[in-house]
């Protein structure tokens, strides 16, 4: 539906993403990467042409070398990645999207003697380089992807009416969901009373 090639790895939807440096003409070739699937990243859009994957503009064919996928501005580079005939049914299937997340960023401006400087929020700090964040409208999560671990870390806050302000923190999405699930349903266990009987106690974490 969104022209993406996606994989669900450790409960995270990752899509084959073309290298921006090649698309913009800054490099002649580079590897494709797996990055969180979004519906607004043109680098994740692919079409099938001549039994092969091409970038959505039809200019760059997916190739492979030493088991790694890449694209090149030189069409003669080896090796062209070609789909087997057993994939015909797969090509014709309109798949249900794994997610509808959006790639975005959050920034704040700092006025200095040299003018305005923009910093982008990222895990644990701010940086002048644009940091992609991923917003999931289904869950409301805002997360940053860690390529080294392959995990999403979501931003959350323990802000309550008791405070005028509080820090936001980052936590692995899976662990955060687990904690929220425990908060929602609670945990039940048997607690002995002074009379030797057991009573059910609900613990909200």
N, C-alpha and C positions, 0 to 999 in steps of 0.2 A: 504493500500500500504506500509506504513512504520511500520505496526504492532502497531499503537498507538490507544489509547482510548481517544478521545478528546471531549472537550466541548467548545463552544463559550460563554464566560461569559464576559459581559461588553466590547464586541468587542475585546476580547483577547482570543486566542486559548490556552486552558490549557489541559494538558494531565495527566492521572493517572501515577504517577512516583513511582516506588518501592523504599523503603528505602535502601540506599547504605550500611548502617551499618549491615543490615541482610544479604545482598548479600555477603559482605566481611567477614561475620562470627564474627563481633564485638558484635552483639546482637542476641538473640534468636528470637525476633519478634519486629515489629514496624509497625506503621501506614503508609499507602500509602498517598501521597500528590498530590495535583494538582499544576503543575508547567508549565511554558510556553513550548509549544510543540517545539521540535527540531528534526532534522533528524539524529543527531549524538549522542544522549543520549541513551545508551543501557538500562538504567533503565526505559525507556518509551516503551520498546518493549514487547509485549504480544502475546501469541498464544492461540487459543481455542482448548482445549482438554477435552474430556468427558463432553461437555456442560459447561465448566468452563474456566475461564481465568487463565493462568499460565504465569510466566515470560518466556521470549523467550528461555531460556535454559531448560525449562521444569521442573525446580526443585522446584519452589515455587508456590503454588496455592493461588489465591486471596480468602481471607476469610473476614468475617465481624462480628463485635461485637458492639452492641449498635449503629447500623447504621453507624459505621466507618469501612472502609476497611483496611485490614492489611495483611501482609504475615508473615509466621513463619517457622523456621527451623524444628519445630516439626509438622509433617503432621497430627497428631492426634488432634491438637488444634481445637476448635470450633470457628466459624461455617463456613463450606465450602460454598462459594458463588457459586450458580448454576444458569445457564441461563434457563429461561422458554422457552417452545417450541415455543412461539410466537416470539422469537428472531431468529428463524431459517433463515428467509429471510434476516435479518440483518447480520447474520454471513456470508452468501454467497455473500453479496454485497461488491464490490470493491469500496470503497469510495474515492472521490477526496480529496486530502490532503487540510486541511484548510490553512496551511502555509508550507514553506520550510526553516524556520529559523534554524540557527546554534548556538549551545552553544559554547562560547569561553571566553577568558579573555584578558585583556590588562595589562601588567606589565612593570615596569621600575626598573633598578638596581641601588643601591646606594653603592658606595665604602666607607667603614668605616675602622677604625683601626682593627676591628675584622674580616674583610673580606667583601665579597659581600653580600648585603641583597636585597631581591626582594620584591617590594611592588606592590600590585594589585589595579588598579583603581576601585573605587566604587563611589556611589552617595555621593558627598560632601567631600570625603577624599580618602586616600589610606590605605591599610591594608595588613599585611603579609599573612593573610589567603586568599586562592584563592576565588575570587568573580566571580561567573558566570555572563557573559553578553550574550545578545542574539542579534545576527546579522540577520537582515531580508534582504536578497539579492534583494527582490522585491522592497522594499522601500528605502533601504540603511540605515535604522535606526540601531543604536546600543543602546540597552536599558538594564536596570536593573529591575528586578522584585521585587516588595514590597509585601511580603506575607500578611502583616497586612491589606492592602487596596485592594489587588488583582489587582493592576494596574502596568503597565509598565511605567517606566520613561526613556525617550530617551535622549541621549547626543547630544547637538547641540552647535554650535559656531556662533558668530556674526562677525567672523574674516573677515576683508576686506583689500584691498591694502593700506588703510590708516595707518594700524598698523603693527608693526614688529611681534607682538604676541598678543594673547588675551586668556582669560580663556574660558574653555568649561563649559557649564551649563547643568542642568538636568531639564526636564519638562515632565509632563504627556503626553504620546504619543497621546491620543485623543485630548487634548487641543492643542498640537503642530501641529497636522494635521489640526485642525480647523483654526489656525492662518495662516498656510501655504496656505490653501485653500482661505482664505480672501486675502492674498497677491497675489495669482494667478489671481483671478477673480475680485477683487476689490469690493467696495460697491458703489451703486449709490443712490443718493438722490436728491431731488429738493431743490435748493437754490434760494431764492428770490433775484432779482436784484434791483438796485436803481429805475428802471422804473416800478417796481411792477410786472414784469414778472418773470417766473421761468425758470431756466436753469438746465440742468443735470450736476452734478459734480461727478467726479470719485475720490474716495479716496483710495489710496494705503496704507495699514497699514504695 
